[in-house]
Amino acid sequence: MTVRVAHILNSLGTGGVPEAVLGLVRHGRANCFAPHVYCLKPAAEPEAARALRQKFEAAGATVHVALGADKIDAVAQLADWLMQQEIGVMHSHSFRPNIFGRMAGFLLRDNGLRIISHYHNQYDDKWLPGSSALSLERRMAAGTDALVAVSGAVQKHVAARLQVAIDRVEVIPNGIDCEKVGNQSKAEARAAFGLDAEAEVIGCVGRICRQKGQDLFVEAALDLLARGHLGQFALIGAAEDTALTEILKARVAAAGAGDRIIFLGHIKDMATVYAALDLLVAPSRWEGFGLMIVEAMAAGCPVVASNAGAIPEVAGGAARLVAVEDAGELARAMAETGSKMRAKMVVAGRKRAADFGWPRATAAVEALYERVLRC
């Protein structure tokens, strides 16, 4: 018998969570677990959302995007949809979907609905002591059939904050999308983005926000340029925090470095991005997994990253790690990671990236579905 599985997302945005769910859908057994995707609100980047929706539908998923109602209306709409679609397993992903999804799902317990909450990040910026969000999460954990974390670091974080036994939180690491690993030449890749064909190009990938640390990257880049570095520095990612983005652009302009520190925005063709870079820098302040790190390593791009959250666990010794919030150490690592070191990091990175595959991750998720359905 085919069971209908609903993946609940905040939106079809440009972050790693929708991409991770797409990986599960693409590699799942649709004849056993028919995939449905429900988005609580429309995406802020319509063009990127359309492209992602097409990928979901091409993989066999039915996609529904709600109009973005708040709180009680959003819960009621989701509960109605779950009932109408005869969903057997509701699999929610990350902060808002985990809260709203379970509020709706608990209403359908008598219908036999099974509920899985998937944690893709660390949430100390949302699970504030004494907050309603943290109180709700703790209360709802008891009624959730399964809790999933993308890394051991997130597993410990969730268990500690929600006050549940650590073995209640199952670790299922993300996989990587082979579309993100191409075979373009560096010259062709750089030409696609108007980057300097001869200079060293160092990139920072991720939606622009405090978590991803683009401000630290810009400060490190300006430090290197002031000391005579001749390279280019590229920021690749949508402007999630528009105020921060404008501050960083103004900082670069004031330093007269607009031709050396370049904001490329959201780019769909990440394989070409990784091919264009000599070094990927990930100065995150916190990180539940760090998909761009694994993708870069698989593509043969060496990585310098902070030692935040799950990054040391995910990198597995194949990246050069620096302290969180230390732009000076970040600049030194960027300058000191020379060609010989990079060659060794490429070999180690490709070997490490081979440990992450969507077939393995999907098999673990589907085994979890089977277990909760037997309960």
N, C-alpha and C positions, 0 to 999 in steps of 0.2 A: 504494500500500500504506500502511495506517495503522500508524504506529509508536507504541508505548506509551511515554509519558514519565512518569517518577516524580519528583515534587518531594519532596525529603526536608526535613522541618522538625523543629525541636526539639519543638514542641508547637503546638497551636492557641491560642497565647497572645494577649495584647492589644497586643503590639508591632507595629511597622511591617512586619516581615518577612512574617508570614502574610498581611497585607493586600496586600503587593506581589505575592506569589504568586497570590493571588486575582485580582488585576488581570490577570496573565498568563493564567490559566486562562479567565477570562471572555471575553477578547478573542482567544484562540487559535483555530486551525482544528482543532477536535476530530476532524474527518474525516481529517486528516493526522497529527495528534499527539494521541492519546487521553490525556487527563490523569489521572494517579493521584497521590494525596497520601499520603505515609507520615510519621507523627509518631512520633518516638523515645519519647515519653512523654506521658501525659495532661496536660492543661493545669491550672494552678493555679486558674483561674477557670472552673469547669465551665459556668456559665450562658453566659458570653461564648463559650466554646469550642463549645457546642451551636449557638449562633446562627451562628458562623462556619462550622461544619461544614455547616449547612443551606445556606449561601450557596455553598460549594464544590460540594455535590451538585446544587444548582439550576443551577449552571454546567456540569454534566456530568462532574464529577470523581468518581472512586471514592476514598473516604477510608478509611485504615486507621490506627488508633491503637494502638501497641504498649503493653505494660503498664509500660514504664519500666525494663527490665532494664539493668544497668550493664555497661559496657565489653565484655568478650568475648561475653557473652550477647546484648547488643544488636546487636553486629556479626553474629553468627551468625543471629539472627532476621531481620535485614534482608536478609542474603544469601539466605536461604531464600525470603523474600517476593519479592525481585527475580526469582529463578529461577521461582517458581511463577506469577508474573504475566507472565512473558515480556517483561520491560521491555527496551526497546531503547536508551533514553537515560535515565541517572540524573542528575538536576539537583538538586544539594544546595545548601542556602541557609544561610549564616552559620556560626559557629564550630564548634559541636559536630556538626551534620549534615555539614559539610565533612570533618571528621576521620573520624567513624564511617561516613559514607556511602562514602567512598573505600576504607576498609578492607574493607567488604563488597563494593564494586563491583570491586575488583581481583581478587577471587576468581572473578569471572564474565567476565574478559577473553576467555577462550577461547570464550565464547558470543557474542562480538561486542558486548558492552555498551559503550556510549560514556559517558564521564564528564565532567560539567561542574560546576565549583565556582563558586558565586556569592557574592561578598563584599559585604555590606550595611553594613559599619561599619569602623571602625578598631579594631584589636585589641591595642593595646599593653598593656592590662590583662591580657591572656591570653597574648600572645606575648612572654613575659618572656625576656630574654637567657639562654641556656643551658637553657631549659625544654624538656621533652619535647614539648610542643605545638608550639613553633616548629620543633624538629628534625623532627618528623613532617611538618609542613606543607611544609617545604623539600624533603624527600625525595619526598613524594607529588606535588608540583607537576610534577615531570618526567614522571610517568605520567598526568597529567590531560589530557584532550583539549582542554579550553578553560577559561580562567579569566575570570570576569566581575566587573566592579566597577560600583557604582551611580553613581560620580562620578569625576572626574579626581583628586580628593584621595585617594579610596580606591585608585584605580589606582596612584598613586605610592607610597602606603603599602604596598600588597601587593607591588609589584615590589621595593621596597627591603628589606622585611623578609624576603621569601622568596628574595631574590637571583635574580630572574628578569628577563629583558629586559622593559622596559616595554611593548613592543608585543605581548607574550604575554598581556597583561591587557586585555581588551576593555571599553570603557566603554559601558554601556547604562543611561541614567538611568531611574528609576522614572517611572510616570505618576501621575495623580491620579484618584480615584474621584468621578464626578459626583454620587454619593449624598451626598457630604460638602458639597455646595454647594446650599443651599436658597434659598427666597424668603420665609422667615418674617419678620415684623416684629420689631424689637428688643424691643418690649413683650411680644409673645407668647413669644418665646424666653426672656426673663428670667423670665416667670411660670412657665414649665415647670420652672425650677430654683430658684425662690424667691429670685431675685436682686433687688436694689433696682432698681425701674423708673426712678428718677430719677438715681441716682448714676453716675459713670463706673465701668465694670467692666473690669478688666484681668485677663487669664487666662494661665495657664501650662499647656500641654497636654503630656502624656507620662507614662509609667509613672514612679512616684516612685523615683528611684535617683540615685546620685552623678553618673552621666553627664549626666542631664537638668538638673541644677543647681537643683532646687526649693529647696534651702537658700539659694542666692543670691537667688532670687525672694522668699522669705519675709523675708530680711534687708533687701532693697530696699523691700519693702512696709512693713515696720515703720519704716524710716527715713522714708518718705513720710508715714505716719500720724503719726509724732512731729512732723513739720513742718506738720501741719494739713491733709493731703490728705483729701478727703471721700469718696473712692471706695471700691469694694469690690475685693477681690483673690480670684480663684478658682483653685484647683488642680484640674485635671481629669486623672485617670489612676489606674490601679490601683496599689496599694502593693506594688511589686516588692520593695523593701527595707523590710520592716515596722519594723525598728529605727529607720531614718532617719525614717520616717513618724511614729512615735510621738514622736521627739525634736522634730520640727517642730511637731506638734500641741501638745506641752508648751510649746514656745517661744512659740507664739501665745497660748496660754492664760495663761502667766505675764505676758504683756504686756497682757492684758485686751482682746485684739483678735479674740476668737472670732467676733464678728458681722461683722467686716470682712475677715478672711482665712478663706476657706471652703474646706474639702476636699470636693469633690463626688464623688470616686472615679471608677471607670470608667463612662463614658457611651457607649452605642452610637450615639446620634443626634448625630454630630459636626456636622452641618449646623446644628442648633439651637444648639450650643455656639458656633460661629463667629458666628452671627447675634446672639448675646447679648453678644458682647464689643465693646468699643471699641478694644481693643489686645491683640494676642497677644505674649507675651514668651517667648523661647526661649533661656535662659541656659546652653546645653549646654557641658560641658567638652570633649567631643569629639562629632563627628557625621559619620556616613558619607554621609547625604543630608539628612534633615530633612523628612520628608513633611508634617508638620503645618504647616511654613512655607509650602509650596506650596499646601496645601489652604486655609489661612487667606487667602492672597493671592487665590486663585480665588474665595473667598467674599466678597471685598471687605473683609477685616479687615486693617488695617495691622499691621506686624510690627516689633518690636525684638528683636534676637538677638545672641548672641555671635558673634565672628568665628572660631569654632572649625571645624576640619576643612573639610567641604564646604559649610558655610553660605554663605560669600561667593559661591562658584561657583553654588550653587543659587538664591540670592536675586537674583543678577544686578543688584545696585544698587537693587532695589526695597524693601529693608528697611533700617532704621537699625541699624548694627552697633556693638557695644561690645566692649571687651577681655574675654577669658576671665578668670573668677575675680574680677571687679571689681564687687562689689555696689554700691559707691558710684557708679560710672559708670553702672551699670544703672539705679539710682534716678533719676539725673539725666536719662537718656534717656527714661525713663517719664514724668517730670514735664514735660520740655521738648517732647515730641512732641504739639503742640497740634492743634486742629481743622483749621487751614489746611494744616499739614504732613501730617496724616493724609489729607486729601482728595487731595493729590498722590500720596501713597503708595498709596492705593486704586487709582488709575488705573494707576500703574506696576506694582503688584502683579498686577492682573488681566492686564495685557499680558504680564508675565513668566510667569505661571502657564499661559498659553495655549501655551507652548513644551513643556509636559509632557503627553503623552497616552499612554494605554495602547495604542491601536492601533499607534502608532509603536514603542513599546518591545517589544510582542509581535512585530511584524514583524521586528525586529532579532534577537530571541531565536530565532525560528523559522528565520531565515536561518542562524543559528549551528548549530542542530540539523542543518539540511541539509548544512552544511559538514563537521561532524564525522562524519556518517553516510557521507559520500563517502570518507572516509579509509580 
